[in-house]
Amino acid sequence: MPASIFEEVDHFLEAALTRDTTTRLSCPSCGSAHVAQVLGDNGGISYVCTACGHSWS
């Protein structure tokens, strides 16, 4: 677990910079690329597959 929020942000920035720009988000349940980003109840970001209805964050 990161000791600070700065370490967590660095982790996400590094992942974003090294990610292949052709990589698409896909549903971990059915593999569909039909994914919507939604705002969760607590203000966090969640994802919903519009093909099968699976949701995750």
Biopython code that builds the backbone (N, CA, C, O; Angstrom):
import numpy as np
from Bio.PDB.StructureBuilder import StructureBuilder

atoms = [
    (1, "MET", "N", (0.850, -1.178, 0.000)),
    (1, "MET", "CA", (0.000, 0.000, 0.000)),
    (1, "MET", "C", (0.896, 1.243, 0.000)),
    (1, "MET", "O", (1.877, 1.292, 0.742)),
    (2, "PRO", "N", (0.570, 2.250, -0.827)),
    (2, "PRO", "CA", (1.387, 3.449, -0.888)),
    (2, "PRO", "C", (1.371, 4.210, 0.434)),
    (2, "PRO", "O", (0.367, 4.234, 1.147)),
    (3, "ALA", "N", (2.493, 4.820, 0.736)),
    (3, "ALA", "CA", (2.606, 5.595, 1.971)),
    (3, "ALA", "C", (1.937, 6.959, 1.828)),
    (3, "ALA", "O", (1.589, 7.585, 2.830)),
    (4, "SER", "N", (1.758, 7.418, 0.615)),
    (4, "SER", "CA", (1.134, 8.725, 0.415)),
    (4, "SER", "C", (0.343, 8.743, -0.885)),
    (4, "SER", "O", (0.496, 7.867, -1.736)),
    (5, "ILE", "N", (-0.489, 9.740, -1.019)),
    (5, "ILE", "CA", (-1.269, 9.911, -2.250)),
    (5, "ILE", "C", (-0.347, 10.190, -3.434)),
    (5, "ILE", "O", (-0.666, 9.845, -4.571)),
    (6, "PHE", "N", (0.799, 10.818, -3.162)),
    (6, "PHE", "CA", (1.736, 11.124, -4.245)),
    (6, "PHE", "C", (2.303, 9.852, -4.860)),
    (6, "PHE", "O", (2.495, 9.785, -6.074)),
    (7, "GLU", "N", (2.571, 8.846, -4.041)),
    (7, "GLU", "CA", (3.049, 7.573, -4.584)),
    (7, "GLU", "C", (1.972, 6.915, -5.440)),
    (7, "GLU", "O", (2.273, 6.328, -6.480)),
    (8, "GLU", "N", (0.722, 7.013, -5.003)),
    (8, "GLU", "CA", (-0.376, 6.430, -5.765)),
    (8, "GLU", "C", (-0.529, 7.138, -7.110)),
    (8, "GLU", "O", (-0.714, 6.483, -8.136)),
    (9, "VAL", "N", (-0.454, 8.464, -7.115)),
    (9, "VAL", "CA", (-0.559, 9.238, -8.354)),
    (9, "VAL", "C", (0.599, 8.892, -9.280)),
    (9, "VAL", "O", (0.401, 8.724, -10.483)),
    (10, "ASP", "N", (1.805, 8.783, -8.731)),
    (10, "ASP", "CA", (2.962, 8.402, -9.551)),
    (10, "ASP", "C", (2.743, 7.050, -10.215)),
    (10, "ASP", "O", (3.106, 6.855, -11.375)),
    (11, "HIS", "N", (2.144, 6.111, -9.471)),
    (11, "HIS", "CA", (1.857, 4.780, -10.019)),
    (11, "HIS", "C", (0.918, 4.879, -11.221)),
    (11, "HIS", "O", (1.159, 4.254, -12.254)),
    (12, "PHE", "N", (-0.151, 5.665, -11.086)),
    (12, "PHE", "CA", (-1.107, 5.808, -12.186)),
    (12, "PHE", "C", (-0.506, 6.558, -13.366)),
    (12, "PHE", "O", (-0.770, 6.207, -14.516)),
    (13, "LEU", "N", (0.299, 7.584, -13.103)),
    (13, "LEU", "CA", (0.932, 8.324, -14.194)),
    (13, "LEU", "C", (1.899, 7.433, -14.965)),
    (13, "LEU", "O", (1.938, 7.467, -16.195)),
    (14, "GLU", "N", (2.667, 6.646, -14.248)),
    (14, "GLU", "CA", (3.596, 5.734, -14.910)),
    (14, "GLU", "C", (2.845, 4.731, -15.782)),
    (14, "GLU", "O", (3.254, 4.453, -16.909)),
    (15, "ALA", "N", (1.758, 4.195, -15.261)),
    (15, "ALA", "CA", (0.963, 3.239, -16.033)),
    (15, "ALA", "C", (0.372, 3.907, -17.267)),
    (15, "ALA", "O", (0.338, 3.300, -18.337)),
    (16, "ALA", "N", (-0.091, 5.140, -17.137)),
    (16, "ALA", "CA", (-0.687, 5.847, -18.273)),
    (16, "ALA", "C", (0.356, 6.156, -19.333)),
    (16, "ALA", "O", (0.068, 6.068, -20.527)),
    (17, "LEU", "N", (1.549, 6.510, -18.921)),
    (17, "LEU", "CA", (2.592, 6.859, -19.880)),
    (17, "LEU", "C", (3.136, 5.643, -20.608)),
    (17, "LEU", "O", (3.592, 5.755, -21.746)),
    (18, "THR", "N", (3.094, 4.494, -19.974)),
    (18, "THR", "CA", (3.631, 3.290, -20.612)),
    (18, "THR", "C", (2.560, 2.486, -21.331)),
    (18, "THR", "O", (2.870, 1.491, -21.984)),
    (19, "ARG", "N", (1.303, 2.903, -21.219)),
    (19, "ARG", "CA", (0.201, 2.175, -21.854)),
    (19, "ARG", "C", (0.215, 2.396, -23.362)),
    (19, "ARG", "O", (0.442, 3.507, -23.840)),
    (20, "ASP", "N", (-0.025, 1.349, -24.080)),
    (20, "ASP", "CA", (-0.176, 1.422, -25.528)),
    (20, "ASP", "C", (-1.439, 2.225, -25.835)),
    (20, "ASP", "O", (-2.502, 1.926, -25.292)),
    (21, "THR", "N", (-1.338, 3.231, -26.691)),
    (21, "THR", "CA", (-2.485, 4.097, -26.962)),
    (21, "THR", "C", (-3.602, 3.389, -27.711)),
    (21, "THR", "O", (-4.706, 3.924, -27.810)),
    (22, "THR", "N", (-3.343, 2.199, -28.242)),
    (22, "THR", "CA", (-4.395, 1.469, -28.935)),
    (22, "THR", "C", (-5.139, 0.513, -27.997)),
    (22, "THR", "O", (-6.110, -0.131, -28.394)),
    (23, "THR", "N", (-4.668, 0.432, -26.742)),
    (23, "THR", "CA", (-5.320, -0.442, -25.768)),
    (23, "THR", "C", (-6.669, 0.133, -25.385)),
    (23, "THR", "O", (-6.786, 1.322, -25.087)),
    (24, "ARG", "N", (-7.686, -0.715, -25.396)),
    (24, "ARG", "CA", (-9.032, -0.286, -25.030)),
    (24, "ARG", "C", (-9.454, -1.010, -23.767)),
    (24, "ARG", "O", (-9.023, -2.131, -23.494)),
    (25, "LEU", "N", (-10.298, -0.353, -23.013)),
    (25, "LEU", "CA", (-10.866, -0.959, -21.828)),
    (25, "LEU", "C", (-11.888, -2.005, -22.248)),
    (25, "LEU", "O", (-12.713, -1.756, -23.127)),
    (26, "SER", "N", (-11.834, -3.162, -21.629)),
    (26, "SER", "CA", (-12.811, -4.200, -21.955)),
    (26, "SER", "C", (-13.385, -4.781, -20.669)),
    (26, "SER", "O", (-12.760, -4.727, -19.610)),
    (27, "CYS", "N", (-14.556, -5.323, -20.781)),
    (27, "CYS", "CA", (-15.268, -5.909, -19.646)),
    (27, "CYS", "C", (-14.525, -7.150, -19.161)),
    (27, "CYS", "O", (-14.215, -8.033, -19.960)),
    (28, "PRO", "N", (-14.235, -7.229, -17.862)),
    (28, "PRO", "CA", (-13.552, -8.420, -17.349)),
    (28, "PRO", "C", (-14.463, -9.648, -17.319)),
    (28, "PRO", "O", (-13.985, -10.772, -17.166)),
    (29, "SER", "N", (-15.760, -9.438, -17.463)),
    (29, "SER", "CA", (-16.705, -10.553, -17.427)),
    (29, "SER", "C", (-16.922, -11.169, -18.807)),
    (29, "SER", "O", (-16.812, -12.383, -18.976)),
    (30, "CYS", "N", (-17.232, -10.318, -19.797)),
    (30, "CYS", "CA", (-17.552, -10.858, -21.130)),
    (30, "CYS", "C", (-16.535, -10.478, -22.206)),
    (30, "CYS", "O", (-16.562, -11.039, -23.301)),
    (31, "GLY", "N", (-15.636, -9.532, -21.909)),
    (31, "GLY", "CA", (-14.614, -9.132, -22.868)),
    (31, "GLY", "C", (-15.050, -8.065, -23.850)),
    (31, "GLY", "O", (-14.264, -7.669, -24.712)),
    (32, "SER", "N", (-16.281, -7.589, -23.745)),
    (32, "SER", "CA", (-16.779, -6.572, -24.667)),
    (32, "SER", "C", (-16.057, -5.238, -24.471)),
    (32, "SER", "O", (-15.660, -4.897, -23.357)),
    (33, "ALA", "N", (-15.892, -4.499, -25.549)),
    (33, "ALA", "CA", (-15.295, -3.162, -25.485)),
    (33, "ALA", "C", (-16.362, -2.093, -25.273)),
    (33, "ALA", "O", (-16.041, -0.905, -25.241)),
    (34, "HIS", "N", (-17.611, -2.488, -25.130)),
    (34, "HIS", "CA", (-18.709, -1.539, -24.916)),
    (34, "HIS", "C", (-18.813, -1.217, -23.430)),
    (34, "HIS", "O", (-19.636, -1.780, -22.708)),
    (35, "VAL", "N", (-17.954, -0.295, -22.994)),
    (35, "VAL", "CA", (-17.836, 0.043, -21.576)),
    (35, "VAL", "C", (-18.100, 1.525, -21.394)),
    (35, "VAL", "O", (-17.576, 2.358, -22.133)),
    (36, "ALA", "N", (-18.922, 1.844, -20.396)),
    (36, "ALA", "CA", (-19.218, 3.234, -20.068)),
    (36, "ALA", "C", (-18.580, 3.573, -18.723)),
    (36, "ALA", "O", (-18.590, 2.765, -17.795)),
    (37, "GLN", "N", (-18.028, 4.777, -18.635)),
    (37, "GLN", "CA", (-17.463, 5.263, -17.389)),
    (37, "GLN", "C", (-18.557, 6.039, -16.662)),
    (37, "GLN", "O", (-19.192, 6.914, -17.252)),
    (38, "VAL", "N", (-18.782, 5.729, -15.392)),
    (38, "VAL", "CA", (-19.843, 6.385, -14.630)),
    (38, "VAL", "C", (-19.306, 6.888, -13.301)),
    (38, "VAL", "O", (-18.319, 6.368, -12.781)),
    (39, "LEU", "N", (-19.960, 7.897, -12.761)),
    (39, "LEU", "CA", (-19.604, 8.442, -11.461)),
    (39, "LEU", "C", (-20.324, 7.639, -10.386)),
    (39, "LEU", "O", (-21.547, 7.505, -10.417)),
    (40, "GLY", "N", (-19.566, 7.108, -9.441)),
    (40, "GLY", "CA", (-20.152, 6.297, -8.381)),
    (40, "GLY", "C", (-20.827, 7.139, -7.310)),
    (40, "GLY", "O", (-20.702, 8.363, -7.302)),
    (41, "ASP", "N", (-21.538, 6.483, -6.414)),
    (41, "ASP", "CA", (-22.257, 7.162, -5.340)),
    (41, "ASP", "C", (-21.330, 7.949, -4.424)),
    (41, "ASP", "O", (-21.708, 9.014, -3.936)),
    (42, "ASN", "N", (-20.128, 7.445, -4.183)),
    (42, "ASN", "CA", (-19.193, 8.113, -3.283)),
    (42, "ASN", "C", (-18.255, 9.070, -4.017)),
    (42, "ASN", "O", (-17.278, 9.545, -3.438)),
    (43, "GLY", "N", (-18.544, 9.350, -5.269)),
    (43, "GLY", "CA", (-17.717, 10.263, -6.058)),
    (43, "GLY", "C", (-16.608, 9.582, -6.827)),
    (43, "GLY", "O", (-15.891, 10.242, -7.580)),
    (44, "GLY", "N", (-16.446, 8.285, -6.663)),
    (44, "GLY", "CA", (-15.422, 7.552, -7.388)),
    (44, "GLY", "C", (-15.860, 7.237, -8.807)),
    (44, "GLY", "O", (-17.009, 7.468, -9.183)),
    (45, "ILE", "N", (-14.937, 6.711, -9.582)),
    (45, "ILE", "CA", (-15.226, 6.342, -10.966)),
    (45, "ILE", "C", (-15.480, 4.840, -11.033)),
    (45, "ILE", "O", (-14.718, 4.050, -10.475)),
    (46, "SER", "N", (-16.525, 4.459, -11.702)),
    (46, "SER", "CA", (-16.849, 3.058, -11.931)),
    (46, "SER", "C", (-17.055, 2.846, -13.423)),
    (46, "SER", "O", (-17.150, 3.802, -14.193)),
    (47, "TYR", "N", (-17.121, 1.591, -13.815)),
    (47, "TYR", "CA", (-17.323, 1.231, -15.210)),
    (47, "TYR", "C", (-18.483, 0.262, -15.303)),
    (47, "TYR", "O", (-18.684, -0.560, -14.409)),
    (48, "VAL", "N", (-19.242, 0.352, -16.374)),
    (48, "VAL", "CA", (-20.366, -0.545, -16.616)),
    (48, "VAL", "C", (-20.278, -1.048, -18.048)),
    (48, "VAL", "O", (-20.124, -0.261, -18.982)),
    (49, "CYS", "N", (-20.377, -2.359, -18.219)),
    (49, "CYS", "CA", (-20.417, -2.942, -19.554)),
    (49, "CYS", "C", (-21.832, -2.816, -20.079)),
    (49, "CYS", "O", (-22.775, -3.314, -19.463)),
    (50, "THR", "N", (-21.984, -2.157, -21.206)),
    (50, "THR", "CA", (-23.319, -1.968, -21.782)),
    (50, "THR", "C", (-23.785, -3.222, -22.528)),
    (50, "THR", "O", (-24.942, -3.302, -22.940)),
    (51, "ALA", "N", (-22.900, -4.188, -22.701)),
    (51, "ALA", "CA", (-23.274, -5.429, -23.367)),
    (51, "ALA", "C", (-23.890, -6.429, -22.386)),
    (51, "ALA", "O", (-24.918, -7.041, -22.675)),
    (52, "CYS", "N", (-23.242, -6.589, -21.207)),
    (52, "CYS", "CA", (-23.721, -7.620, -20.271)),
    (52, "CYS", "C", (-24.208, -7.057, -18.939)),
    (52, "CYS", "O", (-24.817, -7.782, -18.152)),
    (53, "GLY", "N", (-23.949, -5.771, -18.674)),
    (53, "GLY", "CA", (-24.414, -5.151, -17.433)),
    (53, "GLY", "C", (-23.458, -5.280, -16.259)),
    (53, "GLY", "O", (-23.754, -4.766, -15.180)),
    (54, "HIS", "N", (-22.331, -5.944, -16.426)),
    (54, "HIS", "CA", (-21.345, -6.091, -15.353)),
    (54, "HIS", "C", (-20.795, -4.714, -14.983)),
    (54, "HIS", "O", (-20.527, -3.901, -15.867)),
    (55, "SER", "N", (-20.625, -4.441, -13.681)),
    (55, "SER", "CA", (-20.036, -3.170, -13.254)),
    (55, "SER", "C", (-18.847, -3.430, -12.339)),
    (55, "SER", "O", (-18.819, -4.417, -11.605)),
    (56, "TRP", "N", (-17.868, -2.537, -12.392)),
    (56, "TRP", "CA", (-16.667, -2.664, -11.575)),
    (56, "TRP", "C", (-16.029, -1.293, -11.409)),
    (56, "TRP", "O", (-16.386, -0.342, -12.104)),
    (57, "SER", "N", (-15.078, -1.200, -10.478)),
    (57, "SER", "CA", (-14.358, 0.064, -10.273)),
    (57, "SER", "C", (-12.878, -0.189, -10.127)),
    (57, "SER", "O", (-12.106, 0.753, -9.948)),
]
sb = StructureBuilder()
sb.init_structure("model")
sb.init_model(0)
sb.init_chain("A")
sb.init_seg("    ")
for serial, (resi, resn, name, xyz) in enumerate(atoms, 1):
    if name == "N":
        sb.init_residue(resn, " ", resi, " ")
    sb.init_atom(name, np.array(xyz, "f"), 0.0, 1.0, " ", f" {name:<3s}", serial, name[0])
structure = sb.get_structure()
